[in-house]
Amino acid sequence: MSLSVVNLAAELSIRADARELRRASAWLKRTCLEHSVPLEEISRIELCLNEALANIITHNGTNALLLPISLHLDICTNQIPKAVTLIVSDSGAAFDPLAAPLKPRPKTLAEAEPGGLGLLMIQNLADNVSYQYSDGRNQLTFSVYWKEDK
Amino acid sequence: MAAEINYVDVNENFRRISLSGRLDILGTDSIELKFTSLSVATNRRVVVDLTAISFLASIGIRALITNAKALQQRGGKMVLFVGDNAAIAKTLETTGVDTLIPVVSDAVAADNIALA
């Protein structure tokens, strides 16, 4: 999208703790519902948020656990397509999840190995995903788009 | 909403396990051990009812795959029953789980596939 008119910009800071994931989810859902984001899109971006936060808590190292995680939410409904964009920022070791190779999908249950699903979910559920490392912070940005009122 | 787990034994080798609530990190942690102990046994057939799951994260999916695989290695079989829970069905499809474990929307069909 070349031009975005942001109807709402909201921020939340959370501790890098599994219990905080639910507070972040509740904030995201409440804010999206207040701005008439369709349930399907809320579900998609909530899953992306959960997986991004789980990855930070699990993989991004000690610094990621010591310092707050910042969430920035933009909701744009005065444009086509409408969009929700979430930026998740943490102070952990630089890690570009988009550069990590996705595991090949197993063809059978016997071949299946645990792990690697979180990034797959983000990439499959979001309509756009990007990453940058800036000022000592990882920034993962993902958006979901929709065209019609649902 | 906390995750909960319950079960009903249809017979010695056939068990229905019902999961409810959020299967995020906290929810999965709270049911994982019990889920494994209830599902993994030699030659057991298991239908896992996901109709009351409100949120399914990758850690919850991992628990499903791990237990389904362990069950299969012991000669058993797991089937996932989703009913009309479209959000959970879509998550399972998005992650390709439906190609590894049967995902069924009809309760009778779920039982039949588990017992086949």
HADDOCK unambig.tbl for C-alpha pairs under 7 A between the chains (distance, minus, plus):
assign (segid A and resid 18 and name CA) (segid B and resid 25 and name CA) 6.43 0.50 0.50
assign (segid A and resid 18 and name CA) (segid B and resid 26 and name CA) 6.66 0.50 0.50
assign (segid A and resid 19 and name CA) (segid B and resid 26 and name CA) 6.98 0.50 0.50
assign (segid A and resid 47 and name CA) (segid B and resid 57 and name CA) 6.62 0.50 0.50
assign (segid A and resid 108 and name CA) (segid B and resid 100 and name CA) 5.46 0.50 0.50
assign (segid A and resid 109 and name CA) (segid B and resid 69 and name CA) 5.96 0.50 0.50
assign (segid A and resid 109 and name CA) (segid B and resid 100 and name CA) 4.90 0.50 0.50
assign (segid A and resid 110 and name CA) (segid B and resid 69 and name CA) 6.26 0.50 0.50
assign (segid A and resid 114 and name CA) (segid B and resid 62 and name CA) 5.57 0.50 0.50
assign (segid A and resid 114 and name CA) (segid B and resid 66 and name CA) 6.80 0.50 0.50
assign (segid A and resid 115 and name CA) (segid B and resid 62 and name CA) 6.84 0.50 0.50
assign (segid A and resid 117 and name CA) (segid B and resid 58 and name CA) 5.68 0.50 0.50
assign (segid A and resid 117 and name CA) (segid B and resid 95 and name CA) 6.91 0.50 0.50
assign (segid A and resid 118 and name CA) (segid B and resid 58 and name CA) 5.50 0.50 0.50
assign (segid A and resid 121 and name CA) (segid B and resid 94 and name CA) 6.99 0.50 0.50
assign (segid A and resid 121 and name CA) (segid B and resid 95 and name CA) 6.44 0.50 0.50
assign (segid A and resid 124 and name CA) (segid B and resid 94 and name CA) 6.70 0.50 0.50
